[in-house]
Amino acid sequence: MPAIPSPSRKALEKLARERILILDGAMGTQIQGLGLGEDDFVGHGSGHACRHHSDHPQKGNNDLLILTQPEAIEEIHFKYAMAGADIVETNTFSATTIAQADYGMESAVHDLNVEGARIVRRALDRATAIDGKPRFVAGAVGPTNRTASISPDVNNPGFRAVTFEDLRKAYSQQVNGLIEGGADVILIETIFDTLNAKAAIFACMEAFERTGIALPMMISGTITDASGRTLTGQTPTAFWHSVKHSRPFTIGLNCALGAEAMRPHMAEIASVADTFTCAYPNAGLPNAFGQYDEGPEDTAKQVGEFAREGIVNVVGGCCGTTPDHIRAIAAAVAGVPPRVVH
């Protein structure tokens, strides 16, 4: 028996035909603002000491804060919900065994994904208790720090640091954990290598077949430079045709670019995709110190133009965006009709 669409897919599709939906903003910059040190990351003194051991330093392992600073992570999610986000992402961008290997925390992956989804659900339930608005947990699935399509060794073009099967197994563990934790959506994001994304899609399909329930998938690529292509050389149109077989809830772009530079690439996707589109750009481009200077009103004005041009159904923010950015984006697109999907 094929998996049946989940109630969350039906609810999201109904809402997306009525109005432009709001996704949340950046997590990393919000965590940086907390000023946490090594003891905070491993949970010393927080009452949430990590039960998973590693000899590696953990500062910078933002996903681990799900287990060691859950209240702080929940508060970030809550602020985004109250700023207007309909869909809030889990703090699990790097919660695969492949990415966590850098920190020696492969053993924590299942817990990170289960608890990551549960924390968002708690935050959203708090927000809904205040204003009655339904909100959805998006299980964030990042690209990992390896590419299946390109050799990392310039002297050996045929070498690969990771295989499709490696990625499938890692993504399967992540997706199963997110589903167990109560995710409403799976968001495969910041895709620079579509082969990696295909492994994530395959893992989702396997999980949906196992449970009998098909969650909506949001698929988001990233255009890495002025060439208008992904790192592995695909145009936005080619990217869409590579993943359209998965029948995603949304297709779109995030990260790497600010809204102004992203606009023509989103317009291209909107012209070919027969599903909803999603855009969540950075707050402009980073300055010389790697920080983002574009304020909420500037970002919102540009994203509002996406809406008025009829190229988006879901909008939010990526690197450098804050709850204030999301609040301003929500205001900028309020009342603007969503892109029509035929």
ZADREN-29730 format. One line per field, with one value per residue (C-alpha): x, y, z. Coordinates in Angstrom, 1 decimal, always signed. Layout:
BEGIN
xx = c(X,...)
yy = c(Y,...)
zz = c(Z,...)
! end
This chain:
BEGIN
xx = c(+0.0,+1.4,+1.8,-1.1,-0.6,-0.4,-2.9,-0.2,+0.2,-3.5,-3.5,-0.5,-1.7,-5.0,-3.3,-0.8,-3.6,-5.2,-2.1,+1.7,+3.0,+5.9,+9.0,+11.3,+14.7,+18.3,+19.3,+23.1,+23.2,+20.7,+22.8,+25.9,+24.1,+23.8,+27.6,+27.9,+31.2,+32.5,+30.9,+27.5,+27.7,+28.5,+25.9,+28.0,+26.0,+22.8,+21.2,+21.3,+24.8,+25.2,+25.1,+27.0,+30.7,+33.3,+37.0,+36.4,+35.6,+31.9,+31.8,+30.2,+28.2,+24.9,+22.8,+24.1,+22.4,+19.1,+20.3,+22.4,+20.5,+16.9,+15.3,+17.4,+16.7,+13.0,+12.9,+14.5,+11.8,+9.1,+10.3,+10.1,+6.6,+5.4,+7.1,+4.7,+6.2,+3.8,+6.6,+9.5,+12.6,+14.3,+17.9,+19.1,+20.9,+24.0,+22.3,+23.6,+26.3,+28.3,+28.3,+28.5,+31.7,+33.6,+32.6,+32.8,+29.1,+27.7,+26.1,+23.9,+22.2,+19.0,+18.4,+19.2,+16.5,+13.8,+14.3,+14.9,+11.4,+9.9,+11.4,+9.9,+6.5,+6.6,+7.5,+4.7,+2.1,+3.0,+2.5,-0.7,-2.1,-1.6,-3.1,-4.8,-2.9,-1.9,+1.9,+4.0,+7.3,+9.8,+12.5,+15.6,+17.8,+21.1,+23.4,+26.2,+29.8,+30.5,+29.6,+28.7,+29.3,+32.7,+36.1,+37.8,+41.1,+42.2,+44.7,+42.1,+38.8,+37.2,+37.5,+34.5,+34.6,+31.0,+28.8,+25.1,+24.6,+26.5,+24.2,+21.1,+21.9,+22.8,+19.6,+17.5,+18.6,+17.9,+14.5,+13.3,+14.3,+12.5,+9.4,+9.5,+9.8,+6.7,+7.9,+5.0,+7.3,+10.7,+12.8,+15.8,+17.7,+20.8,+21.3,+24.6,+24.8,+21.5,+22.9,+23.1,+19.5,+18.4,+19.8,+17.8,+14.6,+15.1,+15.5,+12.2,+10.4,+11.6,+10.5,+7.1,+6.6,+7.5,+5.1,+2.4,+2.2,+3.8,+4.9,+5.2,+8.7,+10.2,+13.2,+15.5,+18.7,+21.3,+22.9,+26.5,+27.6,+26.8,+26.8,+23.3,+24.1,+24.5,+27.9,+27.6,+26.6,+22.8,+20.6,+17.5,+15.4,+17.7,+17.5,+13.7,+13.6,+16.1,+13.8,+10.3,+9.7,+9.4,+6.4,+7.5,+5.2,+7.6,+10.7,+12.9,+16.1,+17.8,+21.2,+24.3,+22.5,+20.6,+17.1,+18.1,+20.6,+18.2,+15.2,+15.9,+16.7,+13.4,+11.6,+13.1,+11.9,+8.5,+8.2,+8.8,+7.6,+4.1,+4.2,+4.4,+7.6,+9.7,+12.4,+14.4,+17.4,+20.1,+20.0,+22.1,+25.7,+28.1,+30.5,+34.3,+33.8,+31.2,+28.3,+25.1,+24.2,+20.9,+18.1,+14.6,+12.9,+15.4,+15.1,+11.3,+11.0,+12.8,+11.0,+7.7,+8.6,+8.9,+5.3,+4.0,+5.7,+3.8,+6.8,+6.4,+4.1,+6.3,+8.9,+11.3,+14.9,+18.3,+21.7,+21.7,+17.9,+16.2,+12.7,+12.5,+13.3,+10.6,+8.1,+8.8,+8.7,+5.3,+4.0,+5.4,+3.6,+0.3,-2.6,-0.6,-2.1,+0.1,+1.6,-1.1,-0.2,-1.9)
yy = c(+0.0,+3.4,+5.9,+8.3,+12.1,+13.2,+15.6,+18.2,+18.1,+18.6,+21.5,+23.2,+22.9,+24.5,+27.3,+27.9,+28.4,+31.0,+33.1,+33.3,+31.2,+32.3,+30.3,+31.1,+32.7,+31.9,+29.7,+30.0,+33.8,+33.6,+31.0,+33.2,+35.9,+33.8,+33.9,+30.3,+28.7,+25.1,+24.3,+25.5,+23.3,+20.2,+21.1,+21.6,+23.5,+23.6,+20.5,+18.9,+17.4,+15.4,+11.7,+11.2,+11.3,+12.7,+13.7,+16.5,+20.1,+20.8,+24.6,+25.4,+22.2,+24.1,+21.0,+19.6,+22.5,+20.6,+18.2,+20.5,+23.9,+22.9,+25.9,+28.4,+26.6,+26.4,+30.1,+30.9,+28.8,+30.5,+34.0,+33.0,+31.6,+34.8,+36.9,+35.3,+32.0,+29.4,+26.8,+26.6,+24.5,+22.1,+22.9,+19.8,+21.1,+19.0,+16.2,+13.3,+10.9,+12.3,+15.9,+15.0,+12.9,+16.3,+16.4,+12.7,+12.8,+10.2,+8.4,+11.5,+11.7,+9.8,+11.8,+15.1,+14.6,+13.2,+15.9,+18.6,+18.0,+17.8,+21.1,+22.9,+21.3,+22.6,+26.1,+26.1,+24.8,+27.7,+30.2,+28.6,+28.7,+32.5,+33.3,+30.1,+30.0,+26.5,+26.1,+23.3,+21.7,+21.4,+18.7,+20.4,+18.2,+19.8,+18.9,+17.4,+18.6,+16.2,+16.0,+12.8,+14.4,+16.1,+14.8,+16.6,+15.5,+17.6,+14.9,+12.1,+13.3,+9.9,+9.9,+10.5,+11.2,+9.8,+7.4,+7.6,+4.6,+6.4,+9.4,+7.3,+5.5,+8.8,+10.5,+7.6,+7.7,+11.5,+11.4,+8.5,+10.5,+13.6,+11.6,+9.9,+13.4,+14.6,+16.6,+17.7,+18.5,+17.3,+20.3,+19.2,+22.5,+24.4,+21.8,+22.4,+18.8,+17.3,+13.8,+14.4,+15.6,+12.6,+10.4,+12.4,+12.1,+8.4,+8.1,+10.0,+7.8,+4.7,+6.2,+7.2,+3.6,+2.2,+4.4,+4.4,+8.3,+10.6,+13.9,+16.9,+17.6,+21.0,+21.0,+24.0,+24.5,+27.1,+29.1,+29.6,+32.5,+34.9,+32.0,+31.2,+27.6,+25.2,+24.1,+21.0,+23.1,+22.9,+25.8,+26.4,+24.7,+21.6,+21.4,+21.4,+18.6,+16.6,+16.5,+16.9,+13.1,+13.4,+15.7,+18.1,+20.5,+23.3,+23.8,+26.9,+28.4,+29.5,+30.8,+32.0,+35.1,+38.0,+38.6,+41.0,+38.4,+35.5,+37.1,+36.1,+32.5,+32.2,+33.7,+30.9,+28.2,+29.7,+29.7,+25.9,+24.3,+22.9,+23.0,+25.7,+27.7,+28.8,+31.5,+32.3,+34.5,+35.7,+39.2,+40.4,+39.4,+39.0,+41.9,+41.5,+40.1,+37.5,+39.4,+40.5,+44.1,+44.2,+45.3,+43.8,+46.5,+46.2,+42.4,+42.6,+45.2,+42.9,+39.7,+41.7,+42.3,+38.5,+38.3,+41.1,+39.6,+36.3,+34.0,+32.7,+30.8,+30.5,+33.0,+33.3,+34.1,+32.4,+33.5,+36.8,+37.0,+37.4,+37.4,+41.1,+40.2,+37.5,+39.9,+42.5,+39.9,+38.7,+42.3,+42.9,+39.9,+40.2,+40.5,+39.8,+36.8,+33.7,+32.5,+30.4,+26.8,+25.0)
zz = c(+0.0,-0.9,+1.9,+2.4,+2.7,+6.2,+7.8,+7.9,+4.1,+3.5,+6.0,+4.5,+1.0,+2.0,+3.8,+0.9,-1.5,+0.7,+1.6,+1.6,+4.4,+6.7,+7.5,+10.4,+10.2,+11.1,+14.0,+14.0,+14.4,+17.2,+19.0,+18.5,+20.3,+23.4,+23.9,+24.9,+25.9,+25.9,+29.3,+27.9,+24.9,+26.9,+29.5,+32.5,+35.1,+33.0,+34.5,+31.0,+30.9,+27.7,+28.2,+24.9,+25.3,+22.9,+23.3,+20.8,+21.8,+21.3,+21.1,+17.7,+17.6,+17.6,+17.2,+20.5,+22.3,+21.7,+24.5,+26.7,+26.4,+25.5,+27.1,+25.2,+21.9,+22.6,+23.3,+19.9,+18.2,+20.3,+19.3,+15.6,+16.1,+17.8,+15.1,+12.6,+11.4,+10.3,+9.8,+12.3,+11.6,+14.0,+15.1,+13.3,+10.2,+11.1,+13.0,+10.8,+11.6,+8.7,+10.0,+13.7,+13.0,+13.1,+16.8,+17.6,+18.4,+16.0,+18.9,+19.7,+16.3,+17.1,+20.3,+18.5,+15.9,+18.2,+20.8,+18.2,+16.9,+20.3,+21.4,+18.4,+19.1,+22.6,+21.4,+18.8,+21.3,+23.6,+20.8,+19.6,+23.2,+23.0,+19.6,+18.4,+15.1,+13.8,+13.3,+11.8,+12.8,+9.9,+10.4,+9.0,+7.0,+5.9,+3.0,+5.2,+4.8,+2.0,-1.7,-3.6,-7.0,-6.7,-5.8,-2.9,-4.3,-7.3,-8.3,-8.3,-10.0,-9.6,-5.8,-3.6,+0.1,+0.5,-1.4,-2.1,+0.3,+3.0,+2.7,+2.5,+5.7,+7.5,+6.3,+7.1,+10.7,+10.8,+9.1,+11.3,+14.4,+13.2,+12.5,+15.9,+17.5,+15.7,+12.7,+10.4,+7.4,+6.2,+4.9,+2.8,+2.6,+1.4,-1.4,-3.2,-4.6,-5.9,-5.6,-1.8,-1.9,-3.9,-1.1,+1.5,-0.7,-1.0,+2.8,+3.2,+0.8,+2.7,+6.0,+4.6,+3.2,+6.6,+8.5,+5.9,+6.2,+3.7,+5.2,+3.0,+1.8,+1.3,-1.0,-1.1,-3.2,-3.0,-5.8,-4.8,-7.0,-9.8,-12.3,-11.2,-10.7,-7.8,-6.8,-9.0,-12.0,-12.2,-13.2,-11.2,-13.9,-14.0,-10.2,-10.3,-13.0,-10.9,-7.9,-9.2,-9.1,-5.3,-5.7,-3.0,-1.2,-2.0,-4.2,-3.8,-2.7,+0.5,+1.7,-0.2,-1.6,-0.4,-1.7,-4.5,-6.0,-5.4,-7.2,-10.8,-9.8,-7.8,-10.8,-13.0,-10.6,-10.3,-14.1,-14.4,-11.1,-10.8,-7.0,-4.3,-4.2,-1.1,-0.8,+2.3,+1.5,+3.7,+5.2,+2.3,+1.8,+4.7,+5.5,+5.9,+9.3,+8.2,+9.7,+8.1,+8.1,+6.2,+8.5,+8.8,+6.7,+3.8,+3.7,+4.0,+1.2,-1.2,-0.2,-0.5,-4.1,-4.6,-3.4,-5.5,-8.6,-7.9,-7.6,-4.0,-1.8,+1.3,+2.5,+5.4,+6.2,+6.3,+7.6,+9.5,+9.8,+13.2,+14.7,+13.7,+10.1,+10.1,+11.7,+9.0,+6.2,+7.5,+7.4,+3.9,+2.4,+4.4,+2.1,-1.1,-3.0,-3.2,-6.4,-8.3,-8.8,-11.6)
! end
